[in-house]
Amino acid sequence: MKKVLLYWSNICVLHKYEQSHLEKVKEKLLSEGIDLEIQYFGIGYPTRMSQALLDKEKPLPDLIVSTDLEVFENKEIYGRYCRELYPICNWYSTKKKENYRSLYVDEKLLPFIAIPMMVYTKDPSYKDISLEDLLDKHVAFGGINNSGVKCVYKYIWERFGKEKASDFLSHSQICDMPIQGMQAVRTNAANLALIPSIYALRADMKNEFAFSLTEGNIVLPSFVAARNSLTETEAKTILNTILSPEFCNYFVTNGDLISCMDFAEENRFDSISKSTYLYPDNQWFYKVSPAEFYTSYCEIIPRAKDYSRII
């Protein structure tokens, strides 16, 4: 029996479905001689995956599926294992539309789904707001200790520079959880919010509105990676079982997310399916050191959890 370790960082609001699916995957793989052990990370779990991957006393996982983007974006973490990864983007047919282009940052990282961030407001006049215009506004958004706030900060830093990105965070309403941005608008604590599409598209478009920025949607990808501690056949067997059309389409139809897999459905909303997906250029992650980023981030948001272990 081949023992395989999978690290999984959850999408919190859809995590029960993820767990149910993965339990079925485990059962099916046992009949093929594969004993899949899954360790979960993220909201509701005590450890971030990025922290676990820095613990040199723990064995590296064979497979990674993560919305904790520090696992891939922090080159001091990614450098520990990236040379051992298969080029799995070459194993799968993915959507090659222009709006997906920014998500293909590395042939070793398969972006199987991504979470778009949308403008949420009670004021329809913001329908055509650009990201640059948004920078001067008081905006509510959340996810301090997951990838939510950091992903927005990184993209604005890459696009407009560190000073403007820092100013934006400093005068914004930064919430612990992404859904709290939505609640800030509903309670009139903020006029504008940036929130994940799974919440934003619950707007009725009469009293509450959800729009894409004129440039598109900042996105938070979930990447898949496979180490060569498995044979290529073993890795493909497991990933093909996990990344089924039913599984990927569930995120699209029930979470209003996007899936990069070619067989997956398109999001039902044109504001997402025809949007450009905004994600920092891979070169930005090499130019800005983790120490510079985390130091800046924690100075602006003092209540962020201690990042000293990954600086």
PyMOL commands that set and color helices and strands:
alter all, ss='L'
color gray80, all
select helices_A, chain A and resi 12-30+49-52+70-73+75-78+82-84+88-90+98-103+124-128+131-134+147-160+162-171+179-186+197-200+232-242+245-255+270-273+282-287+290-300+308-310
alter helices_A, ss='H'
color red, helices_A
select strands_A, chain A and resi 2-9+34-41+63-66+110-121+139-142+173-175+192-196+209-211+217-226+258-259+277-278
alter strands_A, ss='S'
color yellow, strands_A
deselect
rebuild
show_as cartoon
